[in-house]
């Protein structure tokens, strides 16, 4: 079976196909497209939000089953604990980022990836894929993920899985006006 990259770019798969370690998230994307509306008066129901959280939890549980280290296990369990907390008292709206945000995330060129670099979620080496699609989150330059792994989390939560900072927040630059200058009424000398 061809990878999404190969299908999108009309590349014929070469050799033995690699097993897909990532669960299919098409049902999550379909659900999110239904409940994310541009109508400000149309809010998703708690059941819709709960369903989206369950789908992301299913993805993380799949990775937890295949966890390769205690560090990965602890990381995935912390993400699942946050999802569990959200499922107990779902918010009134999805807190995640829009798909356009995922499309605009900074991509990491293959040349900048090291052989030992791994996705924190699936623990697969980035260079283990012929066409890695690695993104870096704006909160920290070292927070790199496979887009297929971090995308569902960001669509539902909108925070970095590593440090839980909101990824859509921009740094506010405070402008300080110098009060010592005289007001010349907008005229220049």
C-alpha positions in Angstrom: 0.0 0.0 0.0 1.3 3.4 -0.9 2.0 6.1 1.7 -0.1 9.3 1.6 2.9 11.2 0.2 3.4 8.7 -2.6 -0.3 8.9 -3.5 -0.3 12.7 -3.4 2.8 13.0 -5.6 1.9 10.0 -7.9 5.0 8.1 -6.9 5.0 4.4 -7.5 5.9 2.4 -4.3 9.3 0.8 -4.6 10.2 -2.5 -3.0 8.5 -4.0 0.0 5.9 -1.7 1.6 6.6 -0.6 5.1 4.0 -1.4 7.7 1.9 1.7 8.8 2.4 2.2 12.5 0.0 5.1 12.7 -3.7 4.4 13.2 -6.1 5.7 10.6 -7.5 9.1 11.8 -9.9 9.7 8.9 -12.9 9.3 11.3 -11.5 12.1 13.5 -11.0 14.4 10.6 -14.5 13.7 9.4 -16.0 14.4 12.8 -14.0 17.6 13.2 -15.1 18.9 9.8 -18.7 18.3 10.9 -18.5 20.0 14.3 -16.2 22.9 13.5 -18.6 25.4 12.0 -18.1 29.0 10.9 -21.4 29.9 12.5 -20.8 31.4 15.9 -24.2 30.3 17.1 -23.5 26.7 16.2 -21.6 25.0 19.0 -20.6 21.3 19.1 -22.4 19.2 21.6 -20.5 17.7 24.6 -21.1 14.3 22.9 -19.3 15.6 19.8 -16.3 16.8 21.8 -16.3 13.6 23.8 -16.2 11.6 20.6 -13.3 13.6 19.2 -11.4 13.1 22.5 -12.0 9.4 22.4 -10.7 9.2 18.8 -7.5 10.9 19.8 -7.2 8.7 22.9 -7.6 5.6 20.7 -4.7 6.9 18.6 -2.5 7.4 21.7 -3.5 4.0 23.1 -2.4 2.4 19.9 1.0 4.0 20.3 1.1 3.1 24.0 0.6 -0.6 23.1 3.7 -0.3 20.9 5.7 1.9 23.3 9.4 1.1 23.0 10.7 2.9 26.2 9.6 3.9 29.7 10.0 7.6 28.6 7.6 7.1 25.7 5.2 5.2 28.0 5.2 8.0 30.6 4.8 10.7 27.9 1.8 8.9 26.3 0.2 8.3 29.7 0.4 12.0 30.5 -1.3 12.8 27.3 -4.0 10.2 28.0 -4.5 11.6 31.5 -5.1 15.1 30.1 -7.6 13.7 27.6 -9.3 11.8 30.5 -9.6 15.0 32.4 -11.1 16.8 29.4 -13.6 13.9 28.9 -14.8 14.3 32.5 -15.9 17.9 31.9 -15.9 18.6 28.2 -15.6 22.3 27.1 -18.3 24.0 25.1 -16.1 24.2 22.0 -13.1 22.5 20.5 -10.0 24.2 21.7 -7.8 23.0 18.8 -6.3 24.7 15.9 -7.8 24.9 12.4 -6.6 22.7 9.6 -5.1 25.8 7.9 -2.7 26.2 10.9 -1.5 22.6 10.4 -0.9 23.4 6.8 1.2 26.4 7.6 3.4 24.8 10.3 7.1 25.1 9.6 8.4 21.9 8.0 11.8 20.5 8.9 13.9 19.7 5.8 15.2 16.2 5.6 18.7 17.5 5.5 18.4 19.0 9.0 17.2 15.7 10.5 19.8 13.5 12.3 19.7 9.7 12.2 18.8 9.4 15.9 15.9 12.0 15.8 12.6 10.5 16.7 9.0 11.6 17.0 8.1 11.8 20.7 4.7 10.3 20.1 5.3 7.2 17.9 9.1 7.0 18.7 9.8 6.2 15.0 12.9 7.6 13.5 12.1 10.5 11.2 14.6 9.2 8.7 13.0 5.8 8.8 10.5 7.2 6.4 11.5 7.8 2.8 9.5 11.1 2.8 9.4 12.4 6.3 6.8 15.1 7.0 8.3 16.6 10.2 7.0 19.8 11.7 8.4 22.0 14.4 6.0 23.7 16.8 6.5 27.5 17.5 6.8 27.0 21.3 10.3 25.5 21.0 12.6 24.7 18.2 13.3 21.2 19.5 9.6 20.2 19.6 9.5 18.3 16.4 6.9 15.7 15.5 5.6 13.7 12.6 2.7 15.7 11.3 0.5 12.6 11.2 1.1 12.1 14.9 0.8 15.6 16.2 -2.0 16.8 13.9 -4.9 15.0 15.6 -3.7 16.3 19.0 -3.4 19.9 17.8 -6.8 19.8 16.0 -8.5 18.9 19.3 -6.3 20.5 22.0 -4.3 23.4 20.4 -1.4 22.9 22.8 2.0 21.5 22.4 2.0 17.9 23.6 5.5 18.4 25.2 5.0 21.6 27.3 1.2 22.3 26.9 1.7 25.8 25.6 -1.0 27.1 23.3 0.5 27.0 19.9 -1.8 29.7 18.4 -0.7 32.4 20.9 1.5 35.1 19.6 4.1 36.9 21.6 2.7 40.3 22.5 5.2 43.0 21.9 4.6 45.9 24.2 5.2 49.3 22.6 6.6 51.9 25.1 6.2 55.5 24.0 8.9 57.9 25.0 7.2 60.7 26.9 10.2 62.9 26.9 9.9 63.9 23.3 7.9 67.1 22.6 4.8 66.8 20.6 5.4 68.8 17.4 1.8 68.4 16.1 2.9 65.9 13.4 5.1 68.4 11.7 8.6 67.5 10.7 11.5 69.9 10.6 
